[in-house]
Amino acid sequence: MTDAAVSQTATAPDGPPPAVGDGRATLAWLTAKRDAAPLWHDETTGSFHVFGHPEMIEILSDPATFSSDFSAMAPPPDPDVPNFMEASLTVTDPPRHGQLRKLVSQAFTPRMVDRLRTRISEVTGELLDAVGDRDRFDLVGDVAYPLPVIVIAEMLGIPAADRDLFRHWAELLLSNSENTQVGTLGEAGYTGDRAEQLRRMSDYLLEHARERRKQPRDDLIGRLVAAEVDGERLTDQQIINFSAFLLLAGHLTTTLLLGNAMLAFGEHPDQVTAVRDDPGLIPAAIEEVLRYRPPVVFLYRLTKQPATIGGVEIPAGRIVVCWIMSANRDERVFTAAERFDVGRQPNPHLTFSHGIHFCLGAPLARAESAIALRALLDRFADIRCGTPVYHQKPDIFGVRELPLDVRRA
């Protein structure tokens, strides 16, 4: 490590990153870190934490140096438990990453998402109709979760009526991040009842894949069954994992984003007034929510070779924690970064990542969120947030429950 790196790390506050919860403690910790230096070496875990926007762009633009594949560091998977990381886009490097991404990328292009807008509007209307005359409802349970799950389930070709199962399985897949120290890989895997439930998920998705082999259909699972990479068909486990990934990634961002949007508007009533007065601001408002309250707090990368970022030397084989929540408030990039501004332009936030791993489902999440937000504002003249129930994870910023008190337009 260079002398510059020593001085930078020495001035940063000590202590592990706190759990996210409502975000206040994490944001305070990140602000102190970012003000001290764009990078910090955590001597407890050996990891390097990146807080600055330009530094993170440099890292995310260089997958040859900063890998997404942690298989060499992770313990061997339990053969009796489905390995949902196999062939996952988020932990695959080039050239395999590009080959796998191509299999489903056409389903998520802006053009394809535009074709889904009518269906998204229909589903949103049906969900709000189901709220009926209630003047209080749970945004997450009644709208923000079922909307994206119904859409992605229909794209995959699986019954949207099973969405309670999907939510249960998604929470199991995410549960390994609980109580995990940031800068480490956490638990080795799933055990006990969690493992049994994930076996059921694997069997469920495998059954749908086998049905497509017997009777091909033009849906995402059908395309995965028919797809070839380098002349080879995907294995059953790869199809299962791809389907599970799409089911999880296809709803999580939108669910968290809508909750974060209502909370941000609740804290900044002048901004919701601006959007009500000019609905054309809704797309920009969605981008500002993504910046200001990012659903994903950080990303991991692994150095494949020594690298120097921001004057700090990072040895090979180290975990690099890329703090999206911090980069999105870097004053070098965002003027008045602590202010929530629905008219902010430009807004180069990193919530959907950057480079080859830019979020595949970003166009869909943007469309779902914009349509749902417009519908909520059109239907209700006044919306007030009750007490939220936050996810208690180190890497997710958002709510599990958010009661809304509403007055109809």
ZIPE-V23943 format. One record per residue. OMEGA is omega in whole degrees, 0 to 359 (* if undefined). Layout:
# ZIPE-V23943
omega->OMEGA
omega->OMEGA
This chain:
# ZIPE-V23943
omega->182
omega->176
omega->180
omega->180
omega->180
omega->182
omega->180
omega->183
omega->183
omega->183
omega->182
omega->177
omega->178
omega->175
omega->180
omega->177
omega->179
omega->173
omega->188
omega->182
omega->180
omega->173
omega->188
omega->181
omega->180
omega->179
omega->178
omega->179
omega->181
omega->179
omega->178
omega->179
omega->184
omega->178
omega->180
omega->184
omega->179
omega->178
omega->177
omega->177
omega->178
omega->184
omega->179
omega->182
omega->185
omega->182
omega->177
omega->184
omega->184
omega->185
omega->186
omega->181
omega->180
omega->180
omega->180
omega->175
omega->180
omega->181
omega->184
omega->178
omega->187
omega->181
omega->178
omega->179
omega->184
omega->188
omega->172
omega->183
omega->182
omega->185
omega->181
omega->181
omega->185
omega->175
omega->180
omega->182
omega->176
omega->182
omega->181
omega->181
omega->179
omega->179
omega->186
omega->178
omega->180
omega->178
omega->176
omega->182
omega->187
omega->183
omega->181
omega->179
omega->173
omega->358
omega->183
omega->181
omega->181
omega->179
omega->181
omega->182
omega->181
omega->183
omega->186
omega->187
omega->182
omega->180
omega->186
omega->177
omega->177
omega->180
omega->180
omega->179
omega->177
omega->179
omega->181
omega->188
omega->180
omega->180
omega->178
omega->179
omega->179
omega->182
omega->179
omega->179
omega->179
omega->180
omega->179
omega->175
omega->181
omega->175
omega->177
omega->183
omega->181
omega->176
omega->172
omega->176
omega->180
omega->182
omega->184
omega->184
omega->185
omega->185
omega->193
omega->175
omega->185
omega->182
omega->182
omega->180
omega->177
omega->182
omega->183
omega->177
omega->178
omega->177
omega->179
omega->183
omega->178
omega->187
omega->177
omega->179
omega->179
omega->190
omega->176
omega->174
omega->182
omega->181
omega->178
omega->181
omega->179
omega->179
omega->176
omega->180
omega->181
omega->189
omega->182
omega->179
omega->179
omega->178
omega->177
omega->179
omega->180
omega->184
omega->175
omega->181
omega->175
omega->185
omega->181
omega->183
omega->183
omega->182
omega->173
omega->184
omega->179
omega->179
omega->180
omega->179
omega->179
omega->172
omega->177
omega->177
omega->179
omega->180
omega->180
omega->181
omega->178
omega->179
omega->178
omega->178
omega->180
omega->176
omega->180
omega->178
omega->179
omega->182
omega->183
omega->177
omega->181
omega->173
omega->186
omega->178
omega->177
omega->179
omega->178
omega->179
omega->183
omega->188
omega->174
omega->174
omega->184
omega->177
omega->181
omega->175
omega->175
omega->175
omega->177
omega->182
omega->178
omega->178
omega->178
omega->183
omega->178
omega->180
omega->179
omega->179
omega->181
omega->179
omega->180
omega->182
omega->183
omega->179
omega->191
omega->184
omega->181
omega->180
omega->180
omega->183
omega->181
omega->176
omega->180
omega->179
omega->181
omega->177
omega->179
omega->178
omega->178
omega->179
omega->185
omega->184
omega->178
omega->181
omega->176
omega->175
omega->178
omega->181
omega->177
omega->180
omega->181
omega->180
omega->176
omega->177
omega->187
omega->178
omega->178
omega->178
omega->177
omega->179
omega->180
omega->175
omega->179
omega->179
omega->191
omega->180
omega->185
omega->179
omega->178
omega->189
omega->180
omega->174
omega->174
omega->167
omega->181
omega->181
omega->178
omega->179
omega->179
omega->181
omega->175
omega->180
omega->179
omega->180
omega->181
omega->177
omega->179
omega->179
omega->174
omega->176
omega->180
omega->173
omega->176
omega->180
omega->181
omega->186
omega->177
omega->182
omega->178
omega->181
omega->180
omega->178
omega->179
omega->183
omega->176
omega->184
omega->185
omega->176
omega->182
omega->188
omega->181
omega->181
omega->175
omega->189
omega->184
omega->178
omega->185
omega->175
omega->353
omega->182
omega->185
omega->180
omega->183
omega->183
omega->177
omega->182
omega->186
omega->177
omega->187
omega->180
omega->175
omega->189
omega->180
omega->185
omega->182
omega->179
omega->180
omega->179
omega->179
omega->182
omega->180
omega->183
omega->181
omega->180
omega->181
omega->180
omega->178
omega->181
omega->179
omega->182
omega->178
omega->187
omega->186
omega->180
omega->180
omega->180
omega->178
omega->182
omega->170
omega->182
omega->182
omega->170
omega->186
omega->166
omega->179
omega->181
omega->180
omega->189
omega->183
omega->179
omega->180
omega->187
omega->172
omega->178
omega->176
omega->177
omega->176
omega->171
omega->189
omega->170
omega->187
omega->180
omega->*
